[in-house]
Amino acid sequence: MNESVDIFGNKASFIRPSLTARNKGKTLFDDYDGFVGKFEAKKTTDDCYTPAEVYNVVLNYVSEKCNIKGAEIVRPFFPGGDYENCDYPEGCVVVDNPPFSIISKIAKFYIENNIKFFLFAPHLTLFSPRMDYTRIVVGASIVYENGANVKTSFISNLFEDIIVMSDPDLYRKLERINEAKNVNLPKYVYPNEVLTVSAVQWCVERGVSCLLKKRDVYHVRGLDSQKTHKKAIFGSGYLLSEKAAAEKAAAEKAAAEKDNIIIWELSERERNIIKSLGK
Ligand SMILES: C[S@@+](CC[C@H](N)C(=O)[O-])C[C@H]1O[C@@H](n2cnc3c(N)ncnc32)[C@H](O)[C@@H]1O
């Protein structure tokens, strides 16, 4: 067991499978972040690792709303973990982000084994399982360590017979973390001759369609100017012929008009003035 004391003075542990379990012989890890970091970034919700600041907000909420003073906080979900074969300390509370694909099975196991839990849960299917636990509707957009932005709510058996509750305060606190991250993220703006899937999507959302022929495009994973920064176009893109770039600009102009954005253009006369400048 890897132990520490959480920010609220509770003992916090990442628990490993018990030695009698089928995972006997698995290497124990000392550094959770380092351990998790060894795994290639995947985008499935089962591989969404929780940023520390998000986890702390959630743990703070559980500490404030539920009587967990002195209870050991455990996190049994990590790569190679085996939550069914862990030694759960008496009176512990599982506060963790589990693999969403088996969340109902996990909740059933904890209810049957009388283990207290407060788990991250997929927001959109929160009401789907017909199970006896509390759904805490939050629906905050959490950006996990792998970059995936997942609407997240919670499930718990710490709230006795409440089936559904919501918490605007928890929502705001989690959204604030998300907003702070977005503010600091650099925004990439590409030249008009570059087509990204987001640019096409932006037009589609505004009812403007795009059509490009094979002869007018050249597939690229990133621009030369990005290489030195070890960056690339997210999802790759295309370099466009002059004709296709002009069509793209026209599509974007039409799409912008739907948002009541007016893009003013230069006249031939003004272009000639510009050409003559700086000589
Ligand atoms: C959504 S991730 C969250 C990881 C971590 N709890 C966090 O909050 O960052 C779920 C993790 O559970 C692990 N996992 C999958 N099946 C498991 C099982 N049966 N027992 C324990 N962990 C499991 C996955 O490998 C993955 O690392």
The ligand as a Gaussian input file, in Angstrom:
#p B3LYP/6-31G(d) Opt

LIG

0 1
 C      -10.258000       6.553000     -15.600000
 S       -8.705000       5.894000     -15.138000
 C       -8.398000       6.786000     -13.660000
 C       -7.122000       6.508000     -13.008000
 C       -6.960000       7.167000     -11.621000
 N       -7.856000       6.566000     -10.689000
 C       -7.176000       8.646000     -11.680000
 O       -8.086000       9.162000     -11.039000
 O       -6.390000       9.347000     -12.342000
 C       -9.191000       4.279000     -14.602000
 C       -8.037000       3.373000     -14.291000
 O       -8.537000       2.140000     -13.780000
 C       -7.723000       1.090000     -14.263000
 N       -8.473000      -0.184000     -14.201000
 C       -9.094000      -0.864000     -15.204000
 N       -9.651000      -1.991000     -14.717000
 C       -9.371000      -2.014000     -13.385000
 C       -9.663000      -2.933000     -12.336000
 N      -10.357000      -4.050000     -12.569000
 N       -9.222000      -2.629000     -11.086000
 C       -8.542000      -1.493000     -10.840000
 N       -8.204000      -0.597000     -11.798000
 C       -8.622000      -0.850000     -13.049000
 C       -7.384000       1.541000     -15.677000
 O       -6.212000       0.892000     -16.115000
 C       -7.169000       3.033000     -15.472000
 O       -5.835000       3.278000     -15.129000

